[in-house]
């Protein structure tokens, strides 16, 4: 499919999404069956088709189709720059937030993505996905699973001196301990998070989380 044709088909799919979603889905799928190519325009069109199809599945509450889309397109994403791969995977996983009662599916898909990231030797992406998994375990109230993963992450992050992610994980640790009723450990984890945050720029949302946890 020529690049100009792909761009036209993409515009057509976007126009059809609301009133003829089945036709839009078919066009998106046709675009995604083609290799993304190497020029910027081709990559952007592939990204647009991928996110467009994911949003269509979200809007129609098609949980399993969204899960399959993520798992089926990972290999194509491996040809992208790592930062872009990480961003697109996060965007796709975030689409589950628009579908109720999908935590178990999110856990399964996130675990699968972690295994893929390990195989691809994408350490930063793996860490990001593991932090996401901690949050999902907390939603399921699987607090001991959360703590097991948190402890592994803390050891690694302290060794790498990755302060920003460290703050995020220490804040999650505090929340888990408070949920378990272990207030002293919850406070200690929050103190550690604040200490780590003092030496790095903390985005507003994360800072708000620290302030809220402090009460």
N, C-alpha and C positions, 0 to 999 in steps of 0.2 A: 504494500500500500504506500503510495507516494506521500511525502510529508504534507503537501497541500491538501490531499484527500483526507488524511488523518485529522488535520485541524478542522476541516469542514464537518467531518463525521462527529467529531467531539462537540462542536457547536450544536449540531443537530440533536445529539443525545441530551445535552443540557436543556434544550428547548422542549424535549419530549418527556422529561422526568416526571413532571407533575401530572399530566393527563394521559400519557401512554408509557408508563414505567417499564412494561415488558419490552417495548421496542428500544427504549433507552438502554435497558440492561443488555440487550443483544449487541447493540453498537459498542458499548463499553467493553464487553467481553471480546468482541472482534479486535478492537484496538489492542487489548492486553495480550492477545495471542501472538502478536508480533513482537520481536525483540525490540527493546526500547531505543536502540541506536546509541550513537555517541555524541551527536550534536545537541546543543542546549535546547533547541526548540523541540526536538524529538523527545528528549527526556522530560521536558515540562508537560508535553501532551500525554505521555505515559503516566506521569504523576497525577494529572487532572483526571484521566480516565479511572485510575486506581481509586482515588479519593471519591470521585463521583459515584462509582459503583458501590463503594463502602457506605457512603451516605444514603444511597438508595436502599441498601439492605437494612441500614439502621432505621430509616423512616418507615419501612414496612415490617419492622420487628423480625427480620429474618436472621436470627442469631446464628444458626449453623452455617448459613451461606456466608456470613461475614467472617466466621471462624475459618471456613475453607478458603476464602479469598486471601486472608492473611498468610495461611500456610502455603498456598499454591504460588504466591508471588514473591516469596522471600528469595528464591534463587535468582530471579530477575533483578531484585534489589541489590544483590551482592556485587553487581557490576557497577553500582553507583559509588560515589565517594562515601566514606563511612559516616560522616556527619549527616549526609542526606538520607542514607539508609536508616539511621537511628531516628531521625525526625519523622520519616514516613511511617515507620513501624509504630512509633508513639501515637501519631495521628490516627492510624487505623485502630489501634487498641482503645484509644479514647472514645471511638464511636460506640463502643459497648455501653458507655455511660447513658446513652439515649434509649437503651432498651432495658426495661425492668427485669429483675430476677435473673441476671446473667452472671452472677459472681462465680459460680462453679465453672461455667464455660470460660470465663476470663482467666481463672486459675489455670485451667488445662492449657489454654492457648498461650498464656504467658510462660508457663513451664516449657512448652514446646519451643517457643522463641528463645528462651534461655539456652536450651540445648543447641539450637541452631547457632546462636551467637558464640557459644563455646567452640563449636566445630569450625566456625569462620574466624576464630581467634580475635573476636571483637570484644575486648575486655570492657571498654567503656559502656557499650551497649548492654552487655551482660549485667554490669552493676546497676544500670538504670532500670533494667527489667526486674532485677531482684528487689530493688527498692519498691517498685510497683507491686511485686508479689507480696511483700510484707504488708502493704496497705490492704491488699485483697484478703490476706489471712485475717487481718484485724476485722474486716467487714464480716467475715465468717465466724468471728470470735474464736478463731484457732490461735489463741495467744501463744501457746508453747511452740507452735510451728513458726510464728513470727519471731519469737526470741531466738530460736535456733539459727534462723537466717540472719537476724540482726547481729548476733555474736560473730558469725563468720564475716559479715560485711565490715564490722567495726575493726576487726584485726587487720583486714586488708586495707581499709581506708586510712587507718593510722599509719600503716607502713608506707602508703603512697603519699601521705600528707595531702589528701584531697579534702580540704576543709569544708567546702560548700556541701558536698554530698554527706560528709561526716555530720554536719549540723542536722541535716534532714533525717539521717538514720538515728542519731541520738534523740531527736525530738520524738520519733516514732517509738523508740525504746521507752521514753518517759510515759508516753500514752499507754503502752502495753502494760507497764508495771502498775500504773494507776488503775487500769481496767481490772487487773488481777488483785487489787487491794493492797499492793505493796507500796505504800506511800513513800517510805524512806528511799527505796531504790528509784522510784519515779522522780523524786526531787533531785537525787544525785545525777540521774541521766539528764535532767533539765539543766542542772548547773554545768555539766560537761558541754551540753549543746550551746549554752550561752557563752562559755569560755571559748569554744571553737569559733562561734559567730563573731567574737570581738576582733578577730584577726583577718576577717574576710568580708567583702561586700555581701550583704544578705538581701536577696530580693524581697520586695514588700510583702508578698504572700507568705513567704517562709517566716519573715519577721513577725507578721501577724499571728502565725501559728505559735511562735515562741511566746509572744505576749499573752495569747489566749490560754496557753498551757500554764503560764505563771499565775493566772487568775487575777 
